[in-house]
Amino acid sequence: MRAAVFLEKEKIEIRDDYPKPVPGPNEVLIKVHLCGICGTDVKNYYHQLYQTPLVMGHEFSGQIVETGSEIKKFKIGENATGINVMGKDYNDMRRIGIFKDGAFAEYVIVPEDYLFSFHDYVSSEEIAMIESYAVAMRGIRWADIDPTKPTVIIGAGTIGLAMLDLLRARFPNLPICIIELQSFLQDKALEFGANFAVSPQKGKIRKFFNQYGEVPIIFDCAGTQDTLKLSTEIVGQSGNIVMVGIPRGEVILSGLILSLKEVGLRGCISHNREDIMQTIKLMLDKKLHPERLITDYVSLEQLQENLQRYKSTGPREFIKIMVKLH
């Protein structure tokens, strides 16, 4: 089968003769339709976080084409995806596209407890975007949101905009400010329902505060030294910061500010089954708009050049990039 094999930092090789996987008793084989490029894939591509060689890709949709002998609930021909469900051990060695080969390939193996299937009226795009939305859903579940008080999202990439879409679905009148450097993403945030979308300049942010008041919840979807520092500075008294973006390495924050403002700081990673099922329910109820976040469709052969787009110093003019396999 064709597969994009990650070999080392910034090196992917397209192979036409990669071994087609065979499902075990409690696994299925999925023929991949779409697979999105995730921030985790980008970080691995540039920093080689996991063992290689590896086929990355874990945000995908496809069709079940083969089932193991113990599979009873899922049938050949069903539309499906595999989502890495967080359990007691985050480092579950079965995690698709992280510790085991993923979906930047024509076929991918999915264990039954990671498998979710759908009726034909759910599109390939919707299915492939569930994982991104489930990450944002987990962050929202950690926050005690008062829909009458304003909320700030820092970072308008895929997760930040998915969070905006989720918040709009659950709290239609919630005042939301997006803080984002890229003008293209600012425009998209306004298009998707943000009240304000501004660059991280105190004067521009203050206009939102002047209109809506002190902000009790900050969702940091970037997870950098600068954005976490900004979060502590702009969050209201006794407010909470939810780190949805994952920092690389250590960050330095002012303990004095955290103490004086009595700020709560909460980490957030991945998603459990409840996060996924809540996301799927909203998706099936057509409360979400995942197709709006997909800006590019590329071939498997174009995967490497599109991973490199994330390192560009020029203006960013894309959100979610989907690799089309079938």
FIMI-377921 format. One record per residue (C-alpha): residue in one letter; y, z, x. Coordinates in steps of 0.2 Angstrom, whole numbers, plus 5000, padded with zeros to 4 digits. Layout:
// FIMI-377921
AYZX
...
This chain:
// FIMI-377921
M500050005000
R501849985005
A502650155011
A504250205020
V503550325034
F504750445042
L504350455060
E505750555069
K507550585067
E508450435060
K506850325061
I505950255046
E504550125047
I504050015032
R502149995032
D501249875021
D499549945026
Y499850135023
P498250205016
K498250214997
P497950404992
V496450454982
P496650594969
G495650754970
P494850834955
N496450924950
E497650784954
V498250614947
L498850454956
I500550394950
K501150214952
V502950244957
H504350154947
L505950244954
C506250374967
G507950444970
I508750494987
C508950684988
G510050784999
T508450865006
D507850685011
V509550655020
K509450825029
N507650785035
Y508150615040
Y509550675052
H508750845057
Q506850825056
L506550985046
Y504750945042
Q503150885051
T503050705054
P502450565050
L502950595032
V503250495017
M504750575009
G505450564991
H505150694977
E506350634963
F505350504955
S504650424939
G503050314937
Q501450294927
I499750384929
V498450254935
E497050374940
T496550544936
G495450674945
S493750734937
E494550894931
I496150824923
K495950844904
K497750854897
F498450694905
K497950514902
I497950354912
G499450254906
E500650394903
N502450394910
A502550544922
T503350634937
G502850764949
I504050904951
N503851044965
V503751194954
M504351354963
G503051494962
K502851654972
D502851554988
Y504251424991
N503351355006
D501851294995
M501051165007
R500751044992
R502651014990
I502850824987
G503850734999
I504150895010
F502450955016
K501450815008
D501750625006
G503050584993
A503650444982
F504550324994
A502850224992
E501950124979
Y500850264974
V500950454975
I499750604972
V500250744961
P499350904958
E499150954939
D500251104940
Y501650994946
L501350854933
F502450814918
S502150674906
F503350584894
H503350464879
D503850284881
Y505650324873
V506050424889
S506750304902
S506150294920
E507950344925
E507950494914
I506250554921
A506750524939
M508350634937
I507550784930
E507250864946
S509150854951
Y509650934934
A508351064936
V509151124952
A510851134943
M509951224928
R509351364940
G511151394946
I511751404928
R510451524923
W510951644937
A512751644931
D513351754916
I514451624909
D515851674896
P516251504888
T518051564884
K518451584903
P518551444916
T517251394928
V517451304945
I516151184953
I516451144971
G515650974976
A515450824965
G513850744972
T512350724962
I512050914959
G513850954955
L513950814942
A512250864935
M512951044933
L514450974925
D513450874912
L512351024909
L513851144906
R514651014894
A512951004884
R512851194883
F514651244882
P515751104875
N517351194876
L517151274893
P518651244905
I517951164921
C518751124937
I517951014950
I518451034968
E518050874978
L518750784993
Q518150614988
S519350524976
F517850414968
L516950574964
Q518450654957
D518750514945
K516850524940
A517050704937
L518550674925
E517550534917
F516050654914
G517150784906
A517950894919
N519650964914
F520350954931
A519650864947
V520650904963
S520450904982
P520251084990
Q522151114992
K522751284986
G524251214977
K523251084966
I521951224962
R523251344957
K523751224943
F522051244935
F522251434937
N523951434929
Q523351344914
Y521651434911
G521751604920
E520751684933
V519051614937
P517451724935
I516151604941
I516151484956
F514651364958
D514651304976
C513651144976
A514151094994
G513651255004
T514651235019
Q515751365029
D517351295022
T516751285004
L516051465004
K517651525012
L518651444998
S517451514985
T517851694991
E519651654991
I519851584973
V518551684963
G519351814952
Q519151994953
S517352054951
G516851874949
N515251784955
I514851644967
V513251554965
M512751454981
V511851304974
G512151204990
I511151265004
P512051305020
R511351245037
G511251395049
E512451535048
V514151555039
I515451685042
L516351765027
S517651905025
G516752065021
L518452135017
I518852005004
L517052024996
S517352214995
L519152214989
K518752084975
E517052164972
V516251984972
G514451954968
L513651824980
R512051744973
G510851624982
C509951484973
I508551364978
S507351244970
H506851274952
N505351354942
R504451294927
E505751374915
D507151284923
I506251124922
M505651144904
Q507451194899
T508051034907
I506750924899
K507150994882
L509050944884
M508550774891
L507350744876
D508750794864
K509850664872
K511150804877
L511250744895
H511850584903
P510750554919
E510950364919
R512850394922
L512450474939
I511450324945
T512650204954
D511450104966
Y509750024965
V508949974982
S507349914988
L506150014999
E506649905014
Q508449965011
L508050155011
Q508550185029
E510250095028
N510550195012
L510150365020
Q511450315034
R512750295020
Y512850485019
K513450495037
S514850375035
T516550445038
G517350325026
P517650345007
R516050384997
E515850274982
F514150314976
I513250464967
K511350444965
I510450304975
M508750254967
V507450164977
K506550034965
L504650014969
H503949924954
